[in-house]
Amino acid sequence: MSRRPHFLEPLLKSGCATQTLGLQRTGSTLAGSIELASESKDRTRGLLGRESLAVGSVLIIAPCNAVHTFFMRFTIDVVFANRDGQVLKVCRHLKPWRIGAALSAFAALEFPAGLADRMGIVKGDRIEVAQK
């Protein structure tokens, strides 16, 4: 049985340094700096211990259908997407000590707070990985 591909495959093939993350509907770039947390220890750590998430950056946790902000020091936006990159849920301004989840999600994309509103990300949008 073969594994079903997902929208993050380009990151696995050529690395995050040569990719950007975009919003297909508008053609806008959501992040030029991508960090992929696909190993268990990286998914568990997430953004814990950091002071902030830089503008233009995203932490993608996959596979993942829920995140928490326990012990975090800053607010984030979380976009949950399925394997095809379709946005299932947007958690705007998720403050420390909160939980966000979308049970059918494949990935959680953590952005600096306010990005989802600035870029107009809504349920049903499609996130895509593109060459820089």
DOLONU-681646 format. One record per atom (N, C-alpha, C): x, y, z; residue in one letter. Coordinates in steps of 0.2 Angstrom, whole numbers, padded with zeros to 4 digits, always signed. Each point is the difference from the previous one (the first is absolute). Layout:
N
XYZa/...
//
This chain:
132
+0004-0006+0000m/-0004+0006+0000m/+0004+0006+0000m/-0001+0005-0005s/+0004+0006+0000s/-0002+0005+0004s/+0004+0005+0003r/-0002+0005+0004r/-0003+0006-0004r/-0005+0003+0002r/-0003+0005-0004r/+0004+0007+0001r/+0002+0003-0006p/+0004+0006+0001p/-0004+0006+0003p/+0003+0005+0002h/-0003+0006+0004h/+0004+0006-0003h/-0003+0006+0002f/+0002+0006-0003f/+0007+0002+0003f/+0003-0003+0005l/+0006+0002+0002l/+0006-0004-0003l/-0002-0005-0005e/+0005-0004-0003e/+0006+0004-0003e/-0001+0006-0003p/+0006+0004-0003p/+0005+0002+0006p/-0003+0001+0006l/+0005+0001+0005l/+0005-0006+0002l/-0003-0006+0000l/+0004-0006+0001l/+0005-0001-0005l/-0002+0002-0006k/+0004-0002-0006k/+0006+0005-0001k/-0001+0006+0001s/+0005+0005-0001s/+0002+0005+0005s/-0003-0001+0006g/+0001+0004+0006g/-0003+0006+0000g/-0001+0003+0007c/-0004+0006+0001c/+0004+0006-0003c/+0006+0000+0000a/+0004+0006-0002a/-0001+0002-0007a/-0003-0004-0004t/-0001+0002-0007t/-0007+0001-0002t/-0004+0000+0005q/-0008+0000-0001q/-0003+0006+0004q/-0006+0002-0002t/-0004+0005+0003t/-0007-0003+0001t/-0004+0003+0004l/-0007-0003+0001l/-0004+0005-0002l/-0005-0002-0004g/-0005+0005-0003g/-0007-0001+0001g/-0004+0005-0002l/-0007-0001+0000l/-0003+0000-0007l/-0002-0006-0002q/-0002-0001-0007q/-0005+0005-0003q/-0005+0001+0004r/-0005+0005-0002r/+0002+0007-0002r/+0005+0002+0003t/+0002+0007-0001t/+0007+0000-0003t/+0004-0005+0000g/+0007+0000-0002g/+0004+0003+0005g/-0002+0002+0006s/+0004+0003+0005s/+0005-0005+0003s/+0006+0003+0002t/+0005-0004+0004t/-0002+0001+0007t/-0001-0006+0004l/-0002+0000+0007l/+0007+0000+0004l/+0005-0003-0003a/+0006-0001+0004a/+0006-0002-0005a/+0005+0004+0001g/+0006-0001-0004g/+0005-0005+0004g/-0001+0000+0007s/+0004-0004+0004s/-0004-0006+0003s/+0001-0006-0002i/-0004-0006+0002i/+0004-0004+0005i/-0003-0002+0005e/+0003-0005+0005e/-0005-0006+0000e/+0003-0006-0002l/-0005-0006+0000l/+0002-0004+0007l/-0005-0001+0004a/+0001-0005+0005a/-0004-0006-0001a/+0004-0005-0003s/-0003-0006-0002s/+0002-0006+0004s/+0005+0001+0004e/+0003-0005+0005e/-0004+0001+0006e/-0001-0006+0004s/-0003+0000+0006s/+0002+0006+0005s/+0007+0000+0001k/+0003+0005+0005k/-0001+0007-0002k/+0000+0001-0007d/-0001+0007-0002d/-0007+0002+0000d/-0005-0005-0001r/-0007+0002+0001r/-0002+0001+0007r/+0003-0004+0005t/-0001+0001+0007t/+0002+0007+0002t/+0006+0002-0002r/+0003+0006+0002r/-0003+0006-0003r/-0002+0000-0006g/-0004+0005-0004g/+0004+0007+0001g/-0004+0005+0003l/+0003+0007+0001l/+0002+0001+0007l/-0001-0005+0004l/+0002+0001+0008l/+0007+0002+0001l/+0001+0005+0004g/+0006+0002+0002g/+0002+0006-0005g/-0004+0002-0005r/+0002+0006-0004r/-0003+0006+0003r/+0003+0006-0002e/-0003+0006+0002e/-0005+0003-0005e/+0001-0003-0006s/-0005+0003-0005s/+0001-0005-0007s/-0004+0002-0005l/+0000-0003-0006l/+0001+0005-0005l/+0005+0000-0004a/+0002+0006-0004a/-0006+0001-0006a/-0001+0006-0001v/-0004+0002-0006v/+0003-0003-0006v/-0005-0003-0004g/+0003-0004-0006g/+0002-0007+0001g/-0002-0003+0006s/+0002-0006+0002s/-0006-0005+0001s/+0001-0006+0000v/-0005-0005+0002v/+0003-0006+0003v/-0003-0003+0005l/+0002-0006+0002l/-0006-0005-0002l/+0002-0005-0004i/-0005-0005-0002i/+0001-0006+0004i/-0005-0002+0003i/+0000-0007+0004i/-0004-0005-0003i/+0003-0005-0002a/-0004-0005-0004a/+0004-0007+0001a/-0004-0005+0001p/-0008+0000+0001p/-0002+0003+0007p/-0005+0004-0001c/-0003+0003+0006c/-0007+0002-0001c/-0004-0001+0005n/-0007+0003+0000n/-0002+0004+0006n/+0005+0001+0004a/-0002+0004+0006a/+0007+0003+0003a/-0001+0006+0002v/+0006+0003+0003v/-0002+0004+0007v/+0005+0001+0004h/-0001+0004+0006h/+0005+0005+0001h/-0002+0005+0004t/+0005+0006+0001t/+0002+0000+0007t/-0001-0005+0004f/+0003+0000+0007f/+0007+0001+0000f/+0002+0005+0005f/+0006+0002+0001f/+0003+0004-0005f/-0004+0002-0006m/+0003+0005-0005m/+0000+0007+0003m/+0004+0004-0003r/+0000+0007+0002r/-0003+0005-0005r/-0003-0002-0005f/-0003+0004-0005f/-0006-0003-0004f/-0004+0004-0003t/-0006-0002-0003t/+0002-0002-0008t/-0004-0005-0002i/+0001-0002-0007i/-0006-0001-0004i/+0000+0000-0006d/-0005-0003-0005d/+0001-0007-0002d/-0005-0004+0001v/+0001-0007-0003v/-0005-0002-0005v/+0003-0002-0006v/-0004-0002-0005v/+0000-0008-0001v/-0005-0003+0001f/-0001-0008-0001f/-0001-0001-0007f/+0003-0005-0003a/-0001-0002-0007a/+0000-0007-0001a/-0004-0003-0005n/+0000-0007-0001n/+0006-0002-0005n/+0001-0006-0002r/+0005-0002-0004r/+0001+0003-0007r/-0005+0003-0002d/+0000+0004-0007d/+0002+0007+0001d/+0000+0002+0006g/+0002+0007+0002g/-0006+0005+0001g/-0006-0003+0000q/-0006+0004+0001q/-0001+0002+0007q/-0001+0006+0001v/-0001+0003+0007v/-0007-0003+0003v/+0001-0003+0005l/-0006-0003+0004l/-0002+0004+0005l/+0004+0004+0004k/-0001+0004+0005k/+0005+0005+0001k/-0002+0006+0002v/+0005+0006+0002v/-0001+0002+0007v/+0005-0001+0004c/+0000+0003+0007c/+0004+0006+0000c/-0004+0006+0001r/+0003+0006+0000r/+0002+0002+0007r/+0006+0003+0001h/+0002+0003+0006h/+0000-0005+0006h/+0002-0006-0001l/+0000-0005+0005l/+0005+0002+0005l/-0002+0002+0006k/+0004+0002+0006k/+0003-0006+0003k/+0005+0002+0004p/+0003-0005+0005p/-0005-0003+0004p/+0001-0007+0002w/-0004-0004+0004w/-0007-0002-0004w/+0000+0000-0006r/-0006-0002-0004r/+0001-0006-0004r/-0005-0003-0003i/+0001-0006-0004i/-0004+0001-0007i/+0003-0002-0005g/-0004+0001-0007g/+0000-0007-0003g/-0005-0002-0003a/+0000-0007-0003a/-0005+0000-0006a/+0001-0004-0005a/-0004-0002-0005a/+0001-0007-0002a/-0004-0004+0003l/+0001-0008+0000l/+0001-0003-0006l/-0002+0002-0006s/+0002-0003-0006s/+0006+0003-0004s/+0004+0005+0004a/+0005+0003-0003a/+0006-0004-0001a/+0004+0001-0005f/+0007-0003-0001f/+0006+0004+0003f/-0001+0006+0000a/+0005+0005+0002a/-0002+0006+0003a/+0004+0002+0005a/-0002+0007+0003a/+0006+0005-0002a/-0002+0005-0002l/+0005+0005-0003l/-0001+0006+0005l/+0006+0001+0004e/+0000+0006+0005e/+0004+0006-0003e/-0004+0005+0000f/+0002+0007-0003f/+0000+0005+0006f/+0004+0006-0001p/-0001+0005+0004p/-0007+0003+0001p/-0002+0002+0006a/-0007+0002+0001a/-0001+0006-0005a/-0006-0001-0003g/-0003+0006-0004g/+0001-0002-0008g/+0004-0005-0002l/+0001-0002-0007l/-0006-0002-0003l/-0004-0004+0003a/-0006-0003-0003a/-0005+0006-0002a/-0001+0005+0005d/-0004+0005-0002d/+0003+0005-0006d/+0007+0001+0001r/+0003+0004-0006r/+0000-0003-0006r/+0000-0007-0001m/+0000-0003-0006m/-0007-0003-0002m/-0005+0001+0004g/-0006-0002-0001g/-0001-0007-0001g/+0003-0004+0004i/+0000-0007+0000i/-0007-0003+0003i/-0004-0004-0004v/-0006-0002+0002v/-0001-0008-0001v/-0004-0003+0003k/-0002-0007-0001k/-0001-0001-0007k/+0003-0005-0003g/-0001-0002-0007g/+0006+0002-0005g/+0004+0005+0003d/+0006+0002-0004d/+0004-0006-0001d/+0005+0001-0004r/+0005-0005-0001r/+0007+0003+0001r/+0004-0003+0004i/+0007+0002+0001i/+0004-0005-0004i/+0005+0004-0003e/+0005-0004-0005e/+0007+0002+0001e/+0004-0005-0001v/+0008+0001+0001v/+0002+0001-0007v/+0004+0006-0001a/+0003+0002-0007a/+0007+0001+0001a/+0004+0000-0006q/+0007+0002+0000q/+0001+0007+0001q/+0005+0002+0003k/+0002+0007+0001k/+0003+0003-0006k/
//
